[in-house]
Amino acid sequence: MTPYEELIEQMRKAGRFYNPQVPEFGIMGHDGRVKIGSGIINKSDYSVSSNLAVKDGINHLEEGDKVLLMKMNDTEEFVLIAKVVDPV
């Protein structure tokens, strides 16, 4: 790696350090998987907000639902924050 490339890499790391994570838009898939962009997040890789969790046998998330997720800092885990719906 050239000195120029090392400098660029240091700048990228510093920029990520001070910038907070941004929410990401996803689509619920089969078996609790969530598609974000071209990637897939498995059910074991995210936690769900308590208002969306299964209660009394009612699942509030279904295949095709639009959801908002937030990645936890320095981990590969996400928190599913909300279900997003179209305005009525």
Secondary structure, 3 states (H helix, E strand, C coil): CCHHHHHHHHHHHHHHHHCCCCCEEEEECHHHCEEECCEEECHHHEEECCCCCCECCECCCCCCCEEEEEECCCCCCEEEEEEECCCC
